[in-house]
């Protein structure tokens, strides 16, 4: 089992990995950029073309990828404690389904840019309000009721997504499908995911002890002084806000919120004082690297980053799981 020392080592490693992943993203593309050119950009001596390519195009996308990846990983970490379900991820409660309906409706009407992101965020908030309200109606709030309500809502949103795709004209289908599979080429200048990530992380760190106790069960946490009925709604609202702000500009990027918390837990331990920042750093770096691969693998054609996260994430997670199992034996 991972110890506090391994958690600290992982944190230090990820602090180094995060800027390295951003540098790789700035240097990679259909037009490669050398380290000398990147240094010239930082010094303000680069020519206009290189400066525009690095600062105006690649840097906003890389920062957006880091914020979205970190937000999804943090949301997944919170939900896995909230629901006490190792398969919980940011998309399990229907938040992404509401965002998808809002975004696809915007695309169907020919709207883009801020309209697309705003519609997706509004859909995520609407889904959050419905799930949270229904799960509390007529009885006490429980993780099981929340999970079942979210699954049903996700199925309903999925039906609406299918209906929109059927009714959409052919020229707009490709944009819709790219958004559904995860796409960071659009509204990458939004500061919302980064701001939400920073605020929620700061808010969650004082709750790390409560999260450690909740992971053992609600009854145990309550016996040790945690106000469970107050903490659980806070965790749900924070995770839903993170999911909504991440899905709005980036679409349905799968697996990050599921595998990154597990990887951070397997490599660095389950103490949430370390786990939460580790998940943010690992999730951000992972999505930056995945998006860089999506941009460059078949350049100048770009792949949906959600496809790349799935192709990379599944074998990495299985490797970590098998390695941990062999160690524990």
C-alpha positions as a Python dict, from the first residue, in 0.01 Angstrom:
ca = {
    (1, 'X'): (0, 0, 0),
    (2, 'X'): (127, 347, -85),
    (3, 'X'): (261, 553, 205),
    (4, 'X'): (274, 925, 279),
    (5, 'X'): (631, 930, 146),
    (6, 'X'): (522, 785, -188),
    (7, 'X'): (245, 1045, -203),
    (8, 'X'): (498, 1325, -156),
    (9, 'X'): (731, 1174, -418),
    (10, 'X'): (443, 1152, -663),
    (11, 'X'): (352, 1516, -594),
    (12, 'X'): (709, 1631, -661),
    (13, 'X'): (725, 1421, -978),
    (14, 'X'): (399, 1566, -1106),
    (15, 'X'): (510, 1921, -1028),
    (16, 'X'): (797, 1859, -1271),
    (17, 'X'): (581, 1672, -1524),
    (18, 'X'): (315, 1943, -1553),
    (19, 'X'): (536, 2219, -1703),
    (20, 'X'): (718, 1963, -1918),
    (21, 'X'): (387, 1853, -2070),
    (22, 'X'): (301, 2216, -2145),
    (23, 'X'): (640, 2274, -2309),
    (24, 'X'): (590, 1964, -2524),
    (25, 'X'): (246, 2092, -2627),
    (26, 'X'): (393, 2429, -2727),
    (27, 'X'): (671, 2266, -2931),
    (28, 'X'): (453, 2009, -3110),
    (29, 'X'): (220, 2048, -3404),
    (30, 'X'): (196, 2030, -3780),
    (31, 'X'): (469, 2298, -3774),
    (32, 'X'): (727, 2185, -3515),
    (33, 'X'): (886, 2451, -3296),
    (34, 'X'): (1238, 2410, -3162),
    (35, 'X'): (1343, 2485, -2806),
    (36, 'X'): (1548, 2780, -2935),
    (37, 'X'): (1236, 2924, -3093),
    (38, 'X'): (1037, 2873, -2772),
    (39, 'X'): (1311, 3051, -2578),
    (40, 'X'): (1301, 3334, -2828),
    (41, 'X'): (925, 3363, -2775),
    (42, 'X'): (975, 3392, -2398),
    (43, 'X'): (1235, 3663, -2454),
    (44, 'X'): (1013, 3848, -2700),
    (45, 'X'): (1260, 3809, -2988),
    (46, 'X'): (1068, 3556, -3202),
    (47, 'X'): (927, 3647, -3540),
    (48, 'X'): (557, 3720, -3569),
    (49, 'X'): (460, 3382, -3716),
    (50, 'X'): (626, 3177, -3441),
    (51, 'X'): (494, 3410, -3170),
    (52, 'X'): (138, 3381, -3302),
    (53, 'X'): (166, 3004, -3336),
    (54, 'X'): (293, 2953, -2981),
    (55, 'X'): (121, 3226, -2779),
    (56, 'X'): (-207, 3278, -2962),
    (57, 'X'): (-282, 2922, -3078),
    (58, 'X'): (-100, 2653, -2881),
    (59, 'X'): (-70, 2811, -2536),
    (60, 'X'): (-444, 2876, -2480),
    (61, 'X'): (-527, 2524, -2595),
    (62, 'X'): (-261, 2367, -2370),
    (63, 'X'): (-375, 2565, -2066),
    (64, 'X'): (-738, 2477, -2140),
    (65, 'X'): (-646, 2108, -2168),
    (66, 'X'): (-466, 2121, -1833),
    (67, 'X'): (-760, 2293, -1662),
    (68, 'X'): (-1017, 2054, -1811),
    (69, 'X'): (-812, 1745, -1726),
    (70, 'X'): (-751, 1864, -1372),
    (71, 'X'): (-1119, 1950, -1324),
    (72, 'X'): (-1238, 1610, -1445),
    (73, 'X'): (-984, 1429, -1228),
    (74, 'X'): (-1079, 1629, -919),
    (75, 'X'): (-1450, 1576, -986),
    (76, 'X'): (-1391, 1202, -1021),
    (77, 'X'): (-1198, 1192, -694),
    (78, 'X'): (-1485, 1362, -510),
    (79, 'X'): (-1755, 1143, -666),
    (80, 'X'): (-1575, 819, -586),
    (81, 'X'): (-1581, 921, -219),
    (82, 'X'): (-1933, 1064, -234),
    (83, 'X'): (-2085, 752, -390),
    (84, 'X'): (-1835, 503, -242),
    (85, 'X'): (-1818, 353, -589),
    (86, 'X'): (-1483, 292, -762),
    (87, 'X'): (-1656, 320, -1101),
    (88, 'X'): (-1794, 668, -1032),
    (89, 'X'): (-1678, 938, -1270),
    (90, 'X'): (-1795, 1291, -1363),
    (91, 'X'): (-2038, 1160, -1625),
    (92, 'X'): (-2225, 913, -1407),
    (93, 'X'): (-2480, 1161, -1266),
    (94, 'X'): (-2611, 1298, -1594),
    (95, 'X'): (-2429, 1632, -1574),
    (96, 'X'): (-2249, 1574, -1903),
    (97, 'X'): (-2575, 1462, -2065),
    (98, 'X'): (-2739, 1794, -1985),
    (99, 'X'): (-2434, 1976, -2116),
    (100, 'X'): (-2441, 1768, -2435),
    (101, 'X'): (-2806, 1853, -2503),
    (102, 'X'): (-2732, 2223, -2450),
    (103, 'X'): (-2425, 2220, -2673),
    (104, 'X'): (-2581, 2016, -2955),
    (105, 'X'): (-2890, 2235, -2945),
    (106, 'X'): (-2663, 2537, -2990),
    (107, 'X'): (-2485, 2373, -3284),
    (108, 'X'): (-2819, 2273, -3438),
    (109, 'X'): (-2926, 2639, -3431),
    (110, 'X'): (-2600, 2746, -3596),
    (111, 'X'): (-2458, 2906, -3283),
    (112, 'X'): (-2100, 2861, -3173),
    (113, 'X'): (-1824, 3011, -2960),
    (114, 'X'): (-1956, 3157, -2636),
    (115, 'X'): (-2310, 3041, -2720),
    (116, 'X'): (-2197, 2680, -2738),
    (117, 'X'): (-2006, 2695, -2410),
    (118, 'X'): (-2284, 2887, -2238),
    (119, 'X'): (-2553, 2647, -2357),
    (120, 'X'): (-2350, 2347, -2242),
    (121, 'X'): (-2292, 2501, -1901),
    (122, 'X'): (-2661, 2589, -1863),
    (123, 'X'): (-2754, 2231, -1953),
    (124, 'X'): (-2511, 2098, -1694),
    (125, 'X'): (-2657, 2325, -1425),
    (126, 'X'): (-3012, 2223, -1520),
    (127, 'X'): (-2924, 1856, -1496),
    (128, 'X'): (-2755, 1913, -1160),
    (129, 'X'): (-3062, 2091, -1022),
    (130, 'X'): (-3296, 1815, -1141),
    (131, 'X'): (-3085, 1527, -1008),
    (132, 'X'): (-3019, 1693, -676),
    (133, 'X'): (-3382, 1799, -631),
    (134, 'X'): (-3534, 1463, -725),
    (135, 'X'): (-3288, 1263, -514),
    (136, 'X'): (-3391, 1463, -205),
    (137, 'X'): (-3766, 1467, -271),
    (138, 'X'): (-3993, 1253, -53),
    (139, 'X'): (-3720, 1103, 163),
    (140, 'X'): (-3367, 1134, 299),
    (141, 'X'): (-3074, 1199, 68),
    (142, 'X'): (-2859, 890, 14),
    (143, 'X'): (-2577, 805, -227),
    (144, 'X'): (-2789, 524, -372),
    (145, 'X'): (-3081, 756, -452),
    (146, 'X'): (-2843, 1009, -603),
    (147, 'X'): (-2673, 744, -816),
    (148, 'X'): (-3000, 594, -943),
    (149, 'X'): (-3145, 938, -1020),
    (150, 'X'): (-2830, 1036, -1205),
    (151, 'X'): (-2823, 717, -1411),
    (152, 'X'): (-3188, 764, -1514),
    (153, 'X'): (-3126, 1129, -1604),
    (154, 'X'): (-2819, 1030, -1806),
    (155, 'X'): (-3030, 782, -2001),
    (156, 'X'): (-3292, 1050, -2069),
    (157, 'X'): (-3033, 1301, -2187),
    (158, 'X'): (-2881, 1030, -2405),
    (159, 'X'): (-3217, 978, -2576),
    (160, 'X'): (-3242, 1353, -2643),
    (161, 'X'): (-2888, 1355, -2783),
    (162, 'X'): (-2981, 1073, -3023),
    (163, 'X'): (-3293, 1263, -3130),
    (164, 'X'): (-3093, 1580, -3200),
    (165, 'X'): (-2841, 1383, -3407),
    (166, 'X'): (-3121, 1224, -3610),
    (167, 'X'): (-3285, 1561, -3678),
    (168, 'X'): (-2960, 1746, -3756),
    (169, 'X'): (-2859, 1835, -4113),
    (170, 'X'): (-2557, 1649, -4246),
    (171, 'X'): (-2318, 1951, -4260),
    (172, 'X'): (-2342, 1994, -3882),
    (173, 'X'): (-2314, 1629, -3782),
    (174, 'X'): (-1934, 1621, -3787),
    (175, 'X'): (-1906, 1913, -3545),
    (176, 'X'): (-2160, 1750, -3314),
    (177, 'X'): (-1984, 1415, -3317),
    (178, 'X'): (-1646, 1579, -3250),
    (179, 'X'): (-1792, 1761, -2950),
    (180, 'X'): (-1946, 1439, -2817),
    (181, 'X'): (-1612, 1260, -2847),
    (182, 'X'): (-1420, 1547, -2686),
    (183, 'X'): (-1273, 1838, -2878),
    (184, 'X'): (-1042, 2113, -2753),
    (185, 'X'): (-1010, 2299, -3081),
    (186, 'X'): (-1305, 2530, -3022),
    (187, 'X'): (-1369, 2745, -2715),
    (188, 'X'): (-1019, 2712, -2568),
    (189, 'X'): (-988, 3068, -2439),
    (190, 'X'): (-1249, 3022, -2170),
    (191, 'X'): (-1102, 3090, -1825),
    (192, 'X'): (-1397, 2920, -1654),
    (193, 'X'): (-1247, 2567, -1615),
    (194, 'X'): (-922, 2703, -1471),
    (195, 'X'): (-1097, 2936, -1229),
    (196, 'X'): (-1341, 2667, -1117),
    (197, 'X'): (-1057, 2417, -1070),
    (198, 'X'): (-856, 2655, -851),
    (199, 'X'): (-1155, 2759, -639),
    (200, 'X'): (-1283, 2403, -584),
    (201, 'X'): (-937, 2265, -504),
    (202, 'X'): (-884, 2537, -242),
    (203, 'X'): (-1230, 2464, -101),
    (204, 'X'): (-1171, 2087, -89),
    (205, 'X'): (-830, 2079, 80),
    (206, 'X'): (-973, 2173, 425),
    (207, 'X'): (-1225, 1889, 375),
    (208, 'X'): (-952, 1629, 314),
    (209, 'X'): (-993, 1476, 660),
    (210, 'X'): (-1369, 1446, 608),
    (211, 'X'): (-1307, 1279, 273),
    (212, 'X'): (-1071, 1027, 434),
    (213, 'X'): (-1340, 937, 687),
    (214, 'X'): (-1624, 931, 432),
    (215, 'X'): (-1428, 681, 227),
    (216, 'X'): (-1474, 439, 520),
    (217, 'X'): (-1852, 483, 515),
    (218, 'X'): (-2108, 735, 626),
    (219, 'X'): (-2173, 569, 962),
    (220, 'X'): (-1803, 560, 1050),
    (221, 'X'): (-1757, 922, 941),
    (222, 'X'): (-2055, 1036, 1146),
    (223, 'X'): (-1928, 849, 1453),
    (224, 'X'): (-1595, 1031, 1418),
    (225, 'X'): (-1754, 1374, 1405),
    (226, 'X'): (-1820, 1440, 1036),
    (227, 'X'): (-2149, 1617, 961),
    (228, 'X'): (-2230, 1378, 679),
    (229, 'X'): (-2562, 1530, 575),
    (230, 'X'): (-2393, 1866, 530),
    (231, 'X'): (-2069, 1751, 366),
    (232, 'X'): (-2224, 1521, 105),
    (233, 'X'): (-2434, 1791, -71),
    (234, 'X'): (-2130, 2020, -73),
    (235, 'X'): (-1921, 1750, -244),
    (236, 'X'): (-2193, 1687, -500),
    (237, 'X'): (-2234, 2054, -585),
    (238, 'X'): (-1858, 2103, -617),
    (239, 'X'): (-1814, 1797, -839),
    (240, 'X'): (-2111, 1897, -1057),
    (241, 'X'): (-1973, 2251, -1096),
    (242, 'X'): (-1634, 2111, -1200),
    (243, 'X'): (-1795, 1875, -1451),
    (244, 'X'): (-2011, 2146, -1602),
    (245, 'X'): (-1724, 2390, -1645),
    (246, 'X'): (-1503, 2118, -1797),
    (247, 'X'): (-1761, 1972, -2034),
    (248, 'X'): (-1881, 2309, -2165),
    (249, 'X'): (-1565, 2401, -2363),
    (250, 'X'): (-1427, 2051, -2422),
    (251, 'X'): (-1715, 1811, -2480),
    (252, 'X'): (-1730, 1450, -2367),
    (253, 'X'): (-1373, 1362, -2274),
    (254, 'X'): (-1404, 1017, -2119),
    (255, 'X'): (-1189, 812, -1881),
    (256, 'X'): (-993, 1104, -1730),
    (257, 'X'): (-1227, 1136, -1433),
    (258, 'X'): (-1233, 759, -1385),
    (259, 'X'): (-876, 642, -1429),
    (260, 'X'): (-673, 939, -1304),
    (261, 'X'): (-805, 927, -942),
    (262, 'X'): (-738, 552, -937),
    (263, 'X'): (-387, 601, -1076),
    (264, 'X'): (-313, 877, -823),
    (265, 'X'): (-445, 655, -544),
    (266, 'X'): (-245, 349, -656),
    (267, 'X'): (78, 544, -700),
    (268, 'X'): (56, 792, -413),
    (269, 'X'): (-186, 661, -152),
    (270, 'X'): (-544, 739, -56),
    (271, 'X'): (-486, 1030, 184),
    (272, 'X'): (-689, 1308, 23),
    (273, 'X'): (-448, 1575, 144),
    (274, 'X'): (-213, 1438, -124),
    (275, 'X'): (-462, 1263, -350),
    (276, 'X'): (-655, 1574, -453),
    (277, 'X'): (-357, 1784, -574),
    (278, 'X'): (-197, 1473, -723),
    (279, 'X'): (-514, 1399, -921),
    (280, 'X'): (-530, 1757, -1048),
    (281, 'X'): (-167, 1758, -1162),
    (282, 'X'): (-187, 1409, -1314),
    (283, 'X'): (-520, 1474, -1486),
    (284, 'X'): (-403, 1804, -1629),
    (285, 'X'): (-73, 1665, -1756),
    (286, 'X'): (-242, 1355, -1897),
    (287, 'X'): (-494, 1556, -2099),
    (288, 'X'): (-228, 1796, -2226),
    (289, 'X'): (-23, 1503, -2355),
    (290, 'X'): (-332, 1332, -2501),
    (291, 'X'): (-437, 1651, -2680),
    (292, 'X'): (-85, 1698, -2815),
    (293, 'X'): (-99, 1346, -2957),
    (294, 'X'): (-446, 1415, -3101),
    (295, 'X'): (-310, 1722, -3281),
    (296, 'X'): (7, 1563, -3416),
    (297, 'X'): (-60, 1192, -3480),
    (298, 'X'): (-227, 1250, -3818),
    (299, 'X'): (-137, 1618, -3869),
    (300, 'X'): (-273, 1833, -4022),
    (301, 'X'): (-588, 1628, -3945),
    (302, 'X'): (-689, 1635, -3579),
    (303, 'X'): (-837, 1348, -3380),
    (304, 'X'): (-1102, 1386, -3107),
    (305, 'X'): (-907, 1401, -2784),
    (306, 'X'): (-1166, 1182, -2608),
    (307, 'X'): (-1071, 894, -2837),
    (308, 'X'): (-703, 939, -2751),
    (309, 'X'): (-769, 950, -2374),
    (310, 'X'): (-956, 620, -2400),
    (311, 'X'): (-685, 453, -2611),
    (312, 'X'): (-410, 571, -2375),
    (313, 'X'): (-596, 543, -2047),
    (314, 'X'): (-725, 187, -2063),
    (315, 'X'): (-390, 5, -2101),
    (316, 'X'): (-214, 236, -1855),
    (317, 'X'): (-479, 179, -1591),
    (318, 'X'): (-480, -198, -1643),
    (319, 'X'): (-101, -202, -1608),
    (320, 'X'): (-114, -4, -1282),
    (321, 'X'): (-391, -227, -1147),
    (322, 'X'): (-205, -548, -1224),
    (323, 'X'): (120, -414, -1079),
    (324, 'X'): (-53, -313, -757),
    (325, 'X'): (-223, -653, -730),
    (326, 'X'): (112, -833, -765),
    (327, 'X'): (269, -611, -496),
    (328, 'X'): (-15, -677, -249),
    (329, 'X'): (11, -1052, -301),
}
